[in-house]
Amino acid sequence: MEIVLIIVSICMIIVTLLQGGKSQGASGAITGGSKMNIFAKTKERGSEKVISIATLIIGIIFFLFTLLTKYFG
């Protein structure tokens, strides 16, 4: 069970690192960067959407395996 959790953790790290930056960072939020609007809805397209969905799914799997490892491992 722990081996599966390690594999899911590595997959989550990889998928998270594949995601592109969506803003200028914290300094852009504080200084009011020219292209950044915190309240604007940005629509993901193509590969960004696939990676975002994959991150969500792997995050849920990670959470579930963590609980399973705690209670049954």
NUDRENDO-834302 format. One record per atom (N, C-alpha, C): residue number from 1; residue in one letter; y, z, x. Coordinates in pm, whole numbers, plus 50000, padded with zeros to 5 digits. Layout:
% residues N
REC,NUM,A,Y,Z,X
...
***
This chain:
% residues 73
REC,1,M,49881,50000,50082
REC,1,M,50000,50000,50000
REC,1,M,50126,50000,50087
REC,2,E,50122,50074,50197
REC,2,E,50239,50080,50284
REC,2,E,50264,49947,50353
REC,3,I,50157,49873,50382
REC,3,I,50172,49743,50448
REC,3,I,50244,49645,50355
REC,4,V,50211,49648,50228
REC,4,V,50278,49562,50130
REC,4,V,50425,49599,50121
REC,5,L,50456,49728,50124
REC,5,L,50595,49773,50119
REC,5,L,50672,49725,50241
REC,6,I,50610,49727,50357
REC,6,I,50675,49678,50479
REC,6,I,50702,49528,50469
REC,7,I,50605,49453,50418
REC,7,I,50623,49308,50402
REC,7,I,50735,49277,50303
REC,8,V,50739,49349,50191
REC,8,V,50845,49329,50092
REC,8,V,50981,49367,50152
REC,9,S,50984,49472,50233
REC,9,S,51109,49513,50297
REC,9,S,51161,49405,50392
REC,10,I,51071,49347,50469
REC,10,I,51112,49240,50561
REC,10,I,51162,49119,50484
REC,11,C,51093,49085,50376
REC,11,C,51138,48973,50292
REC,11,C,51276,48999,50233
REC,12,M,51299,49123,50191
REC,12,M,51429,49157,50133
REC,12,M,51540,49147,50237
REC,13,I,51512,49191,50359
REC,13,I,51612,49180,50465
REC,13,I,51644,49034,50493
REC,14,I,51542,48950,50501
REC,14,I,51563,48808,50530
REC,14,I,51644,48740,50420
REC,15,V,51606,48764,50294
REC,15,V,51676,48700,50183
REC,15,V,51820,48750,50174
REC,16,T,51842,48876,50202
REC,16,T,51978,48930,50199
REC,16,T,52064,48868,50308
REC,17,L,52007,48848,50426
REC,17,L,52082,48786,50534
REC,17,L,52109,48638,50510
REC,18,L,52029,48573,50427
REC,18,L,52051,48432,50395
REC,18,L,52169,48411,50301
REC,19,Q,52209,48515,50230
REC,19,Q,52319,48501,50136
REC,19,Q,52449,48481,50212
REC,20,G,52532,48394,50159
REC,20,G,52662,48368,50221
REC,20,G,52764,48471,50177
REC,21,G,52870,48483,50255
REC,21,G,52977,48574,50219
REC,21,G,53053,48522,50098
REC,22,K,53085,48610,50007
REC,22,K,53153,48568,49886
REC,22,K,53302,48600,49887
REC,23,S,53348,48668,49989
REC,23,S,53489,48702,49994
REC,23,S,53532,48719,50139
REC,24,Q,53655,48760,50158
REC,24,Q,53708,48781,50291
REC,24,Q,53674,48919,50345
REC,25,G,53606,48999,50266
REC,25,G,53570,49132,50310
REC,25,G,53666,49237,50258
REC,26,A,53654,49357,50312
REC,26,A,53735,49469,50265
REC,26,A,53884,49448,50296
REC,27,S,53914,49387,50409
REC,27,S,54055,49367,50442
REC,27,S,54121,49271,50344
REC,28,G,54049,49172,50296
REC,28,G,54104,49080,50197
REC,28,G,54128,49149,50064
REC,29,A,54042,49246,50029
REC,29,A,54060,49318,49904
REC,29,A,54183,49409,49910
REC,30,I,54205,49468,50026
REC,30,I,54319,49560,50039
REC,30,I,54451,49484,50049
REC,31,T,54451,49379,50131
REC,31,T,54576,49305,50153
REC,31,T,54601,49198,50049
REC,32,G,54503,49172,49964
REC,32,G,54521,49071,49860
REC,32,G,54510,48931,49916
REC,33,G,54396,48900,49970
REC,33,G,54372,48769,50030
REC,33,G,54406,48657,49935
REC,34,S,54440,48542,49989
REC,34,S,54490,48432,49908
REC,34,S,54386,48377,49811
REC,35,K,54260,48371,49851
REC,35,K,54158,48312,49765
REC,35,K,54074,48416,49691
REC,36,M,54103,48542,49712
REC,36,M,54016,48645,49654
REC,36,M,54077,48703,49527
REC,37,N,53997,48704,49424
REC,37,N,54035,48770,49301
REC,37,N,53914,48852,49258
REC,38,I,53927,48982,49261
REC,38,I,53815,49071,49234
REC,38,I,53761,49052,49093
REC,39,F,53847,49021,48998
REC,39,F,53806,49013,48859
REC,39,F,53763,48873,48817
REC,40,A,53770,48775,48905
REC,40,A,53730,48639,48870
REC,40,A,53579,48628,48871
REC,41,K,53528,48550,48779
REC,41,K,53384,48525,48776
REC,41,K,53356,48403,48862
REC,42,T,53273,48422,48963
REC,42,T,53236,48308,49047
REC,42,T,53098,48262,49005
REC,43,K,53085,48134,48986
REC,43,K,52956,48079,48944
REC,43,K,52883,48029,49067
REC,44,E,52759,48073,49079
REC,44,E,52678,48028,49190
REC,44,E,52609,47898,49150
REC,45,R,52591,47812,49248
REC,45,R,52528,47683,49221
REC,45,R,52424,47655,49328
REC,46,G,52323,47581,49291
REC,46,G,52224,47532,49385
REC,46,G,52149,47642,49458
REC,47,S,52151,47630,49590
REC,47,S,52074,47723,49672
REC,47,S,52128,47866,49664
REC,48,E,52258,47882,49642
REC,48,E,52315,48017,49629
REC,48,E,52254,48090,49510
REC,49,K,52236,48018,49400
REC,49,K,52178,48079,49281
REC,49,K,52031,48116,49304
REC,50,V,51957,48028,49372
REC,50,V,51816,48055,49400
REC,50,V,51802,48178,49489
REC,51,I,51885,48187,49592
REC,51,I,51879,48302,49684
REC,51,I,51921,48430,49611
REC,52,S,52019,48420,49523
REC,52,S,52063,48537,49447
REC,52,S,51952,48588,49354
REC,53,I,51884,48497,49287
REC,53,I,51774,48535,49199
REC,53,I,51658,48591,49280
REC,54,A,51629,48529,49395
REC,54,A,51522,48579,49482
REC,54,A,51552,48720,49531
REC,55,T,51678,48746,49564
REC,55,T,51717,48881,49607
REC,55,T,51697,48982,49496
REC,56,L,51732,48946,49376
REC,56,L,51713,49035,49261
REC,56,L,51565,49064,49238
REC,57,I,51483,48961,49241
REC,57,I,51340,48979,49218
REC,57,I,51276,49063,49328
REC,58,I,51309,49032,49453
REC,58,I,51251,49109,49564
REC,58,I,51301,49253,49562
REC,59,G,51425,49275,49519
REC,59,G,51476,49411,49505
REC,59,G,51399,49491,49401
REC,60,I,51368,49427,49289
REC,60,I,51290,49494,49185
REC,60,I,51150,49525,49235
REC,61,I,51088,49427,49303
REC,61,I,50954,49449,49359
REC,61,I,50956,49563,49461
REC,62,F,51060,49567,49544
REC,62,F,51073,49673,49643
REC,62,F,51083,49810,49575
REC,63,F,51163,49817,49471
REC,63,F,51179,49943,49397
REC,63,F,51046,49988,49337
REC,64,L,50974,49895,49275
REC,64,L,50847,49930,49212
REC,64,L,50743,49973,49315
REC,65,F,50734,49901,49427
REC,65,F,50637,49939,49529
REC,65,F,50673,50072,49595
REC,66,T,50802,50101,49605
REC,66,T,50843,50230,49658
REC,66,T,50796,50344,49567
REC,67,L,50813,50324,49436
REC,67,L,50766,50426,49341
REC,67,L,50614,50438,49344
REC,68,L,50544,50324,49349
REC,68,L,50399,50328,49354
REC,68,L,50349,50397,49481
REC,69,T,50413,50373,49592
REC,69,T,50373,50436,49717
REC,69,T,50397,50587,49711
REC,70,K,50505,50627,49646
REC,70,K,50535,50770,49636
REC,70,K,50432,50844,49552
REC,71,Y,50396,50784,49438
REC,71,Y,50309,50855,49345
REC,71,Y,50160,50832,49367
REC,72,F,50122,50717,49423
REC,72,F,49981,50687,49439
REC,72,F,49938,50675,49584
REC,73,G,50032,50681,49677
REC,73,G,49998,50660,49818
REC,73,G,49981,50780,49893
***
